[in-house]
Amino acid sequence: MRPFPAQDHRPPAPASQTPPGTLALLDALEQRVGAELGALKEGVQPLLDAVREGLVALEPPGDGVLPSPQEQEKLRAKLGATLEEAEDVLEALQLAVRPGGRGGG
């Protein structure tokens, strides 16, 4: 399927062939959380920081040394638990900011 041309009838720029990295996705998530939750973002920020640390440990920047397979398994398990906790906290904070929610009504 061809993308639609721009309003000035120029063809659109080709999409990047490489998907954004996990840290870029986390950055986008943090921006979205900040936009939606405002100051309440601080309630989930420590968990997002822990997610960032886990991602960096699993995918070290530059010439960083990858952890052993056993350590990678442990890091992934910890990262999964942190992501689940962050999801729970985000859901609770979203309820607090929604109209009619605990913090909005």
Summary of the structure (lengths in Angstrom):
residues: 105
radius of gyration: 18.7
end to end distance: 45.8
largest distance: 54.2
contacts: 223
relative contact order: 0.11
helix: 62%
strand: 0%
